[in-house]
Amino acid sequence: MRRVLRIQLLALLCNVLAHVAADTVTFSDDLNLAPSTGESDLERLGGSRALVGEHDEKLQERRRDSEVQIRRLEARLRALEDVEVKVNSLEATVASLQEQLQAQQRMDSSLRTSVQSLQMRDFVNPIDSGEMAFTFNCVMVMLMMTIPGLALFYGGLVRMQNVLATVMQSFSICCLITVLWLAVGYSLSFSEGSAVFGGASRFWLQNISLREGHPIKPSIPEPLFVLFNLMFAIITPALISGAFADRMKFGPMLVFIALWHILVYCPLAHASWHPEGFLHDHGVLDFAGGNVVHVAAGISGLVASIMVGKRIGFGMESFHAHNMLLSVLGASLLWVGWLGFNGGSYPSGKIHLGGIAMLNTQISGATASLSWMVTEWIIRKRPSVLGIISGSLAGLVTITPGAGYV
C-alpha cells in the first residue's frame, strides 16, 4: 500500500511539472505567435505583461492545488503507516495466539494419549499396585504359618525324642509342595480343563503372563497369584502331618504327601475356585479354603491316623507335650498368618472384603479362645495354655470359609 501511494505521489508531481512545462510552452507560443495588428510596441508589451500575469496566477493556483493534494497524500501516507504499524502488531499478536493454540493442541493431544493409555491399562491390563502390595504382605505372613509356625506348634506338642522329626516334616513338606506346585500342581488347579482337573497348559509354569493377571484375579500379576495360592497348597498337607506325628516313617510320608497333593488337593482347588469347577458351578462358597484346606486336611488326617493305627505304648506311656512355650509361639505365628490367609483371599477388585475378612478372623480367634478357656475353667476348675491356643485355632478354622461373607 505504501508503495502504491508513493507511486501516486510521484505521478502527481510529474503531472504538476508537466502542466507547468505545458503552460510555459503555451505562454512562449502566445508571446511568439501573437498576431501583428499594427499595434505599437508599448501596447504589445502591455499585452504580454497581462498574459504573463494571467499565467502566473494560473501557475500559482495550480501550485496551490498540487500542494493541497500533496499534503492530502502525505496525510494519507502517514495514516497508512500508522495502520501498517497496527497491522504488524496485530499480525504479531495473531502469530503469538497461533503458537499458543498449537501448544494447547499439542498438550490436549498428549493428555488424550495419556488418558487413552490409562484407559487401556485399566481395561486391558487392570493391575492394581495397592492390591499387589497387600498380597505381597499376605504371602510373607502366610509362609510363616508353616515355617516356623506349624513346625513350632506341632514340635512343642510331641515328646522330646520326636521334636526334630516333626519339625523336619513341616519343613520338607514346604519344599516338596513348592516343587510339585510349579511342576504340575498350579496347572492342575488353575488352568482350563475339566470340571475336576485343570489342563496341562501351565506345567512348569509355561504360558503364564508376567505382566497380566490370571482370569480369576486379574488385579495382581499371575506370578504373584501363583505364589499366593502356593501358600495354601503348602500348609494343607502340613496340617495333615500332625495327625500321624510319631507314627509314620519319613520316606513313606513324603510319598503320601506328594500323591495326596496331586490326587486330592489339586482337584478340590480346581473344583472350588476355578469357574469351570463343578463345586464352583453349583454355587459352593469357600472364601479362603474352608473346604479345600481345612475340611480336606481334617478328613485326610483322620483317615491317615486310623490307617496308621495307635501309637506304640499309648495308654501305658506319657505322651504329654514337652514344651508348651514352642506351641504358644507356633500358635501365635499361625494366628498372625491367618490374617493374611483370609484377608488376601478377597475377589479381584474388592479389596474391602479383605479388610472385613481380617476383622472377622481376629474376632473369631479371640472369641473362640475365650470360649474354650471359660469352658475348660468351668469343667476342670482351671484354664490351660493348651486349651486357649487350641480354642484360637478352632475359631480361626471355623471362620475361614465365610470370612468375607459375614
C-alpha positions in Angstrom: 0.0 0.0 0.0 2.8 2.4 0.8 4.5 1.7 -2.5 1.2 2.5 -4.3 0.9 5.8 -2.5 4.5 6.7 -3.3 3.9 5.9 -7.0 0.7 8.1 -7.0 2.7 10.9 -5.3 5.4 10.7 -7.9 2.8 10.7 -10.7 1.2 13.7 -9.2 4.5 15.6 -9.1 5.2 14.6 -12.7 1.8 15.8 -13.7 2.3 19.2 -12.0 5.7 19.6 -13.7 4.1 18.6 -17.0 1.4 21.2 -16.6 3.9 23.8 -15.6 6.0 23.0 -18.6 3.0 23.0 -20.9 1.8 26.3 -19.6 5.3 27.7 -20.1 5.4 26.5 -23.7 1.9 27.8 -24.3 2.9 31.1 -22.8 6.0 31.2 -25.0 3.9 30.4 -28.0 1.5 33.1 -27.1 4.4 35.6 -26.9 6.0 34.4 -30.2 2.8 33.8 -32.2 0.8 36.9 -31.2 -0.5 38.4 -34.5 0.8 41.7 -35.6 -2.2 44.1 -35.9 -0.2 47.2 -36.3 -0.1 48.0 -32.6 2.8 49.9 -31.1 5.5 48.1 -29.1 4.2 49.6 -25.9 0.8 48.2 -26.4 2.3 44.8 -27.3 4.5 44.9 -24.2 1.5 45.7 -22.1 -0.5 42.8 -23.5 2.5 40.5 -22.9 2.7 41.6 -19.3 -1.1 40.9 -18.9 -0.6 37.4 -20.3 2.4 36.9 -18.0 0.3 37.9 -15.0 -2.5 35.7 -16.1 -0.2 32.7 -16.5 1.4 33.4 -13.2 -1.9 33.4 -11.5 -2.8 30.1 -13.1 0.5 28.6 -12.1 0.1 29.8 -8.5 -3.4 28.3 -8.4 -2.2 25.0 -9.8 0.7 25.0 -7.5 -1.6 25.6 -4.5 -3.9 22.7 -5.7 -0.9 20.5 -6.1 0.4 21.4 -2.7 -3.0 20.6 -1.2 -3.1 17.3 -3.0 0.4 16.5 -1.9 -0.4 17.3 1.8 -3.5 15.1 1.5 -1.5 12.3 0.0 1.2 12.8 2.8 -1.6 12.7 5.4 -3.0 9.5 3.9 0.5 8.1 3.7 1.1 8.8 7.4 -2.3 7.3 8.2 -1.5 4.2 6.2 1.9 4.0 8.0 0.0 4.0 11.3 -2.4 1.4 10.0 0.6 -0.7 8.8 2.1 -0.5 12.3 -1.1 -1.6 13.8 -1.5 -4.3 11.2 2.0 -5.5 12.0 1.2 -5.5 15.7 -2.0 -7.4 15.1 -0.1 -9.9 12.9 2.4 -10.4 15.7 -0.4 -10.9 18.2 -2.2 -13.4 15.8 1.1 -15.3 15.4 1.6 -15.5 19.2 -2.0 -16.7 19.6 -1.5 -19.3 16.9 1.6 -20.5 18.7 -0.3 -20.7 21.9 -3.1 -22.5 20.2 -0.7 -25.0 18.7 0.9 -25.6 22.1 -2.5 -26.1 23.6 -3.4 -28.6 20.9 -0.2 -30.5 21.5 -0.9 -30.5 25.2 -4.5 -31.7 24.5 -3.2 -34.4 22.2 -0.7 -35.5 24.9 -3.5 -35.6 27.5 -5.8 -37.6 25.3 -2.9 -40.1 24.6 -2.3 -40.3 28.4 -6.0 -40.8 29.1 -6.3 -43.5 26.4 -3.2 -45.3 27.8 -4.6 -45.2 31.3 -8.0 -46.5 30.0 -6.2 -49.2 28.1 -4.3 -50.1 31.2 -7.4 -50.2 33.3 -9.5 -52.3 30.9 -6.8 -54.4 29.2 -4.3 -54.9 32.0 -6.0 -53.8 35.3 -3.1 -54.5 37.6 -3.5 -52.6 40.9 -0.4 -51.6 42.7 -2.2 -51.4 46.0 -3.6 -54.9 45.8 -0.1 -56.1 44.7 1.5 -54.7 47.9 -1.3 -56.1 50.1 -0.9 -59.5 48.5 2.9 -59.4 49.0 2.4 -58.9 52.7 -0.2 -61.6 52.9 2.2 -64.1 51.2 5.0 -63.3 53.7 2.9 -63.9 56.8 1.2 -67.0 55.2 4.6 -68.6 54.7 5.4 -68.1 58.4 2.3 -70.2 59.2 4.1 -73.3 58.1 7.7 -72.5 58.7 8.1 -71.8 61.5 4.5 -71.5 62.8 3.2 -75.0 62.4 6.6 -76.6 62.9 6.8 -75.0 66.4 3.2 -75.7 67.2 3.5 -79.5 66.5 7.1 -79.6 67.7 6.0 -78.4 71.2 3.1 -80.9 71.4 5.1 -84.1 70.8 7.5 -85.9 73.0 11.1 -84.7 73.2 12.5 -87.5 71.1 10.2 -86.7 68.2 10.7 -82.9 68.1 13.2 -82.9 65.2 11.2 -85.4 63.2 8.1 -83.3 63.5 9.8 -80.1 62.6 11.5 -81.9 59.7 8.1 -82.9 58.4 6.8 -79.4 58.2 10.0 -78.0 56.6 10.3 -80.8 54.0 6.6 -80.6 53.1 7.1 -76.9 52.3 10.0 -77.7 50.0 8.3 -80.7 48.3 5.0 -78.9 47.6 6.8 -75.9 46.2 8.4 -78.1 43.5 5.3 -80.1 42.8 3.2 -76.9 42.6 5.4 -75.3 39.9 5.7 -78.6 38.1 2.1 -79.8 37.9 0.0 -78.5 40.8 -0.7 -75.0 39.6 -1.7 -76.1 36.2 -4.0 -78.9 37.6 -5.6 -76.4 39.9 -6.0 -73.1 37.9 -5.8 -73.8 34.2 -8.7 -74.7 31.9 -9.5 -78.3 31.8 -12.5 -80.3 33.1 -14.9 -79.9 36.0 -12.4 -81.8 38.3 -8.9 -81.3 37.0 -7.2 -78.4 35.2 -5.2 -78.9 32.0 -1.5 -79.2 31.3 -1.1 -75.8 29.7 0.8 -74.4 32.7 3.0 -77.3 33.6 6.4 -76.0 34.9 4.7 -72.5 34.8 4.6 -72.4 31.0 2.4 -69.8 29.3 2.0 -67.7 32.4 1.8 -64.0 31.9 4.5 -61.9 33.6 2.6 -58.6 33.4 -1.1 -59.6 33.3 -3.2 -61.3 35.9 -5.0 -64.7 36.0 -8.6 -64.5 34.9 -9.7 -65.4 38.5 -7.8 -62.5 39.9 -6.7 -60.0 37.2 -5.8 -57.2 39.6 -2.4 -58.8 40.5 0.3 -60.3 38.2 0.0 -64.0 37.6 3.4 -64.9 39.2 2.1 -63.3 42.4 -1.2 -65.3 42.0 0.9 -68.5 41.7 2.9 -67.7 44.9 -0.2 -66.7 46.9 -2.0 -70.0 46.1 1.2 -71.9 46.7 0.9 -70.9 50.4 -2.5 -72.7 50.6 -1.0 -75.8 48.9 1.9 -75.9 51.4 0.0 -75.6 54.7 -2.7 -78.1 53.8 -0.6 -81.3 53.8 1.5 -79.9 56.6 -1.7 -79.8 58.7 -2.2 -83.5 58.0 1.2 -84.4 59.3 0.2 -83.6 62.8 -2.4 -86.4 62.7 0.3 -89.1 62.3 3.1 -87.5 64.2 5.3 -90.1 65.9 3.8 -92.9 63.7 5.0 -92.7 60.1 8.4 -93.0 58.6 9.8 -90.0 56.8 10.2 -91.6 53.3 6.6 -93.0 53.0 5.3 -89.7 54.5 6.8 -87.8 51.6 5.4 -90.2 49.0 2.0 -90.0 50.7 2.1 -86.2 50.7 3.1 -85.9 47.1 0.3 -88.2 45.9 -2.2 -86.5 48.2 -1.3 -83.1 46.8 -1.9 -84.3 43.2 -4.9 -86.5 43.7 -6.8 -84.7 46.4 -5.7 -81.1 46.8 -5.5 -80.1 43.2 -8.9 -81.4 42.2 -10.6 -79.8 45.2 -8.9 -76.4 44.4 -9.9 -76.6 40.8 -13.5 -77.7 41.6 -14.0 -75.0 44.2 -12.1 -71.9 42.9 -11.9 -72.3 39.1 -15.1 -71.1 37.2 -15.4 -74.4 35.4 -15.1 -76.5 38.6 -18.2 -78.5 39.5 -18.4 -77.2 43.1 -18.0 -73.6 41.9 -20.6 -74.2 39.2 -23.1 -75.4 41.9 -22.6 -72.2 43.9 -20.5 -73.6 46.7 -18.9 -70.7 48.6 -15.4 -71.1 50.0 -13.9 -67.7 50.7 -10.4 -68.8 51.9 -10.2 -72.6 51.8 -12.6 -73.9 54.4 -13.3 -76.9 52.2 -10.1 -77.1 50.1 -7.8 -76.7 53.1 -9.4 -77.4 56.4 -12.1 -80.0 55.6 -9.8 -81.8 53.2 -6.9 -81.8 55.7 -9.1 -82.8 58.7 -10.7 -85.8 56.9 -7.4 -86.9 55.4 -5.7 -86.6 58.8 -8.5 -88.7 60.4 -8.3 -91.4 57.8 -4.5 -91.4 57.9 -4.4 -91.8 61.7 -6.9 -94.7 61.5 -4.9 -96.4 58.8 -1.6 -96.0 60.6 -3.1 -97.2 63.9 -2.5 -96.4 67.5 0.8 -95.2 68.8 3.0 -97.8 70.3 2.8 -97.5 74.1 -0.4 -95.4 74.0 -2.1 -95.6 77.4 1.0 -97.0 79.0 3.5 -94.2 78.5 3.2 -90.5 79.0 2.5 -88.5 75.8 2.4 -85.1 77.3 3.6 -82.0 75.4 7.3 -81.5 76.1 7.4 -77.7 75.6 4.2 -75.6 75.6 6.2 -72.4 75.0 7.1 -73.6 71.5 3.4 -74.4 70.9 2.3 -71.0 72.0 4.9 -69.3 69.7 3.7 -71.5 66.9 0.0 -70.8 67.6 0.8 -67.1 67.7 2.5 -67.2 64.3 -0.4 -69.2 62.9 -2.8 -66.5 64.1 -0.8 -63.7 62.5 -0.5 -65.7 59.3 -4.2 -66.4 59.3 -5.0 -62.7 58.9 -3.1 -62.8 55.6 -4.6 -66.3 54.8 -8.1 -64.9 54.9 -7.6 -61.3 54.1 -5.7 -62.0 50.9 -8.4 -64.2 49.5 -10.7 -61.3 48.5 -12.1 -61.4 45.0 -10.4 -59.2 42.4 -11.2 -55.5 42.7 -12.9 -56.0 46.1 -10.1 -55.4 48.5 -12.5 -54.0 51.1 -13.6 -57.6 51.6 -10.1 -58.4 52.6 -10.4 -55.9 55.5 -13.7 -57.4 56.5 -12.2 -60.9 56.4 -9.2 -59.9 58.6 -11.6 -58.3 61.1 -13.8 -61.4 61.2 -10.7 -63.6 61.6 -9.4 -61.6 64.6 -12.8 -61.6 66.3 -13.4 -65.3 65.7 -10.0 -66.3 67.0 -10.3 -64.2 70.1 -13.9 -65.3 70.8 -13.1 -69.0 70.4 -10.1 -68.7 72.7 -12.1 -67.1 75.5 -14.9 -69.6 75.0 -12.6 -72.6 75.3 -10.8 -71.1 78.3 -14.1 -70.4 80.1 -15.5 -73.8 79.3 -12.3 -75.6 80.5 -12.3 -73.4 83.6 -15.8 -74.5 84.4 -15.3 -78.2 83.7 -11.7 -78.7 85.0 -11.7 -75.8 87.5 -8.7 -74.1 85.8 -7.8 -72.9 82.4 -4.7 -74.2 80.5 -2.4 -72.9 77.9 -3.0 -75.8 75.6 -6.8 -75.1 75.9 -6.6 -71.5 75.0 -4.3 -72.0 71.9 -6.5 -74.9 70.8 -9.6 -72.6 71.0 -7.9 -69.9 69.0 -7.1 -72.4 66.2 -10.6 -73.8 66.3 -12.1 -70.3 65.9 -9.7 -69.4 63.0 -10.5 -72.6 61.2 -14.3 -72.1 61.6 -14.4 -68.6 60.2 -12.2 -69.3 57.2 -14.8 -70.4 54.6 -17.1 -67.4 55.4 -14.6 -64.8 56.5 -15.6 -62.3 53.8 -19.3 -63.1 53.7 -20.3 -62.3 57.3 
